[in-house]
């Protein structure tokens, strides 16, 4: 059985990168995983700061699409940064960690019709990398 999540107000919404849960990583406090992730795309201080200060997760995402990308972002850093952001979020919020662990062995799928890399995509055959990273972190946390 699979647990689908996408919108923050739906069941499982706490797993979304847009879910507001302040956490500390990369020497700063971040409002959402989306903020922290998008800022790591760039080494340009003004772009980094603008993303950090974005009012919403979607604003952070939009800014992150316009930055000067650090070299080899897609090949080297993309997945690693997302994993670091997710791990920080769930380690620093016991209530979210407990909810994630409570999903047991269910397959976690970001049911995004727009994103076939982090989510399952419109036709359902996307990579679902967000779900895979969440399942990896869930396994680690359950083993503590």
Secondary structure as GFF3:
##gff-version 3
##sequence-region A 1 144
A	DSSP	beta_strand	2	5	.	.	.	ID=ss1
A	DSSP	three_ten_helix	13	15	.	.	.	ID=ss2
A	DSSP	beta_strand	23	25	.	.	.	ID=ss3
A	DSSP	beta_strand	28	30	.	.	.	ID=ss4
A	DSSP	alpha_helix	33	39	.	.	.	ID=ss5
A	DSSP	alpha_helix	45	52	.	.	.	ID=ss6
A	DSSP	alpha_helix	57	64	.	.	.	ID=ss7
A	DSSP	pi_helix	73	77	.	.	.	ID=ss8
A	DSSP	alpha_helix	78	92	.	.	.	ID=ss9
A	DSSP	alpha_helix	94	101	.	.	.	ID=ss10
A	DSSP	beta_strand	107	110	.	.	.	ID=ss11
A	DSSP	alpha_helix	129	142	.	.	.	ID=ss12
###
